[in-house]
Amino acid sequence: MSFQSAPQAMKPIADTLPTYLANDLTKEGDQAHIVLGDQTYTLRITRAGKLILTK
């Protein structure tokens, strides 16, 4: 019977990705535009504190 060792733990994604505060993106407002290629998306912070990203 052979046993394989468990894979080494990967570094948490949160430690390797850039992090942005939503309020910084919206400049303390509740909406911001995000452009990806030739598409513009709207990021909105709801009254409940949730994020919505729409095309």
C-alpha positions, 0 to 999 in steps of 0.5 A, spaced: 500 500 500 502 506 498 500 513 500 501 520 497 503 526 501 498 531 501 500 537 497 503 543 500 498 548 502 497 554 497 498 561 499 491 564 500 488 568 494 487 574 498 494 575 500 496 574 492 491 579 489 491 586 489 486 589 494 482 595 493 477 599 498 470 599 494 469 606 497 476 608 494 473 606 487 467 610 488 471 616 491 466 615 497 460 615 493 456 609 491 458 608 484 464 607 479 465 605 472 470 599 471 473 599 464 475 592 461 477 592 454 471 596 450 466 594 455 464 599 461 461 596 467 458 600 473 460 598 480 454 600 485 454 599 493 447 598 495 444 601 501 445 594 504 452 595 503 452 589 498 456 590 491 453 590 484 457 590 478 453 591 471 454 592 464 
